[in-house]
Amino acid sequence: QDLQRRDVTINAMAEDAAGRLIDPYGGERDLRAGILRHVSPAFVEDPLRILRVARLAARFAFTVAPETVALMRAIVAGGELDALAPERVWAEIERALGEAHPRRFVEVLRECGALALVLPEVEALFGVPQPAAHHPEIDSGEHVLLALDAAAAAGPDARVAFAALVHDLGKGTTPKADLPRHIGHEARSVALIDALCDRLRAPAAFRELARLVARDHGNCHRAGELRPGTLLELLERTDALRRPERFELFLRACEADARGR
């Protein structure tokens, strides 16, 4: 009965006192196959399970069983995600971004339609083109996923991954007549980050780093071309001299952006 109440089969296994496996729902099979599958129809009773499944996908780089994706879509269609407290949503996002494969969190939420509700500013990036000279991947959403890959490869850190995830949010609001260029997207990104962090009640450390990266990632990439005075202004604006630890995180996020192509 206890195992039946678990969310996915890989969490619904146990051992008896003799070490024999108790696996009534095929958890070992799914574990070996790298599949996340719901245990029972009761999965739909807690909409937070959508985010937990996506987080497990980010931890293990697993796929989600088609029938589980269908249940997740039904939860989304029923509007039950709207009832979740922002703090619970943020807790899952933060944990997922600290996992080894944070792109899977975004991909799974997109697959079931939840990304448009949980992080609509990120959903808006998919399908938005960028200049091929700087972004051979073209799609702004794909760029964000590649930046998440680069951030995780350098050592998982949820703060750096969050900054990489949201650094280009302004590209989702670029007027179509201006595409594929994104003039002024940095300032628009900062405003969208503030709105997102207010809505999800994100910790100040996440907001501050994300704002810095959104505003100045372009200047960081051009640091070798800046005049000395302009470079000093950048260091002062990012408070690099007083807060070198945060500046190191800023550089890591900017590097993830540069490698995300």
Residue pairs with C-beta under 8 A, 6 or more apart in sequence:
2 14
3 12
3 13
3 14
3 22
3 24
3 25
3 39
4 12
4 24
4 25
4 39
4 40
4 42
5 39
5 42
6 12
6 39
7 38
7 39
7 43
7 46
7 49
7 52
7 53
8 30
8 36
8 37
8 38
8 39
8 53
8 56
8 68
9 25
9 26
9 27
9 29
9 30
9 37
9 38
9 39
10 27
10 30
10 31
10 36
10 56
11 27
12 23
12 24
12 25
12 27
12 39
13 21
13 22
13 23
13 27
13 28
14 21
14 22
14 23
15 21
15 22
16 22
21 28
25 39
26 37
30 36
30 37
30 65
34 60
34 61
34 62
34 63
35 62
35 63
35 64
35 65
36 53
36 56
36 57
36 62
36 63
36 64
36 65
36 68
37 64
37 65
37 67
37 68
38 49
38 65
38 67
38 68
38 71
41 71
43 49
43 68
43 71
44 71
44 74
44 75
47 75
47 80
47 81
47 83
47 84
48 84
48 88
48 89
48 92
49 72
49 75
50 72
50 75
50 76
50 81
50 109
50 112
50 114
51 89
51 92
51 93
51 96
51 109
51 114
51 118
52 92
53 64
53 68
53 72
53 108
54 92
54 96
54 104
54 105
54 108
54 109
54 114
55 92
55 95
55 96
55 99
55 105
56 62
57 63
57 64
57 101
57 104
57 105
57 107
57 108
58 96
58 97
58 99
58 100
58 101
58 102
58 103
58 104
58 105
58 108
59 99
59 100
59 101
60 101
61 100
61 101
61 104
62 104
64 72
64 108
64 111
64 112
69 111
69 112
72 112
72 114
73 112
73 113
75 81
75 112
76 112
76 113
76 114
76 117
77 113
81 114
81 117
81 118
82 117
86 199
86 200
86 201
87 201
89 118
89 200
90 200
90 201
90 202
93 105
93 118
93 119
93 162
93 200
94 158
94 162
94 202
94 206
95 158
96 102
96 105
97 105
97 148
97 158
97 161
97 162
97 165
98 156
98 157
98 158
98 161
99 105
99 152
99 156
100 152
100 156
101 152
102 148
102 151
102 152
102 156
102 161
102 165
103 145
103 148
103 149
103 152
106 115
106 119
106 122
106 144
106 145
106 148
106 165
107 145
109 115
109 118
109 119
110 123
110 126
115 122
115 123
116 123
119 196
121 166
121 169
121 172
121 192
121 195
121 196
122 141
122 144
122 165
122 166
122 169
123 141
124 169
124 172
124 173
125 139
125 140
125 141
125 143
125 144
125 168
125 169
125 171
125 172
126 139
126 140
126 141
126 142
127 139
127 141
128 139
128 140
128 141
128 171
128 172
128 174
128 179
129 138
129 139
129 140
129 179
129 180
130 137
130 138
130 139
130 140
130 143
130 171
130 180
130 182
131 180
131 181
132 138
132 180
134 261
135 143
135 261
136 261
137 143
137 146
137 261
138 180
140 168
140 171
140 172
143 168
143 260
143 261
144 164
144 165
144 168
144 260
145 260
146 259
146 260
146 261
147 164
147 165
147 167
147 256
147 257
147 259
147 260
148 161
148 164
148 165
148 256
148 260
149 260
150 164
150 255
150 256
150 257
150 259
150 260
151 157
151 160
151 161
151 164
151 252
151 253
151 256
152 161
154 160
154 252
154 255
154 256
157 249
157 252
158 206
159 205
159 206
159 209
159 249
160 209
160 249
160 252
160 253
160 256
162 202
162 206
162 209
162 210
163 206
163 209
163 210
163 212
163 213
163 214
163 249
163 250
163 253
164 213
164 253
164 256
164 257
164 260
166 189
166 192
166 193
166 196
166 210
166 214
167 189
167 210
167 213
167 214
167 217
167 253
167 257
168 182
168 185
168 189
168 214
168 257
169 188
169 189
169 192
169 193
169 196
169 214
170 182
170 184
170 185
170 186
170 187
170 188
170 189
170 190
170 191
170 192
170 214
171 182
171 185
171 189
172 192
173 185
173 188
173 192
174 181
174 182
174 183
174 185
174 188
186 214
186 215
186 216
186 217
186 218
187 215
189 214
189 215
190 211
190 214
190 215
193 207
193 210
193 211
193 214
194 207
194 211
196 202
197 206
197 207
197 210
208 246
209 246
209 249
209 250
209 253
212 238
212 246
212 250
213 250
213 253
213 254
213 257
215 237
216 234
216 237
216 238
216 250
216 254
217 253
217 254
217 257
219 226
219 230
219 234
220 234
220 250
220 251
220 254
221 254
221 257
221 258
223 231
223 234
226 234
234 240
235 241
235 247
238 246
238 247
238 250
239 246
239 247
240 247
240 250
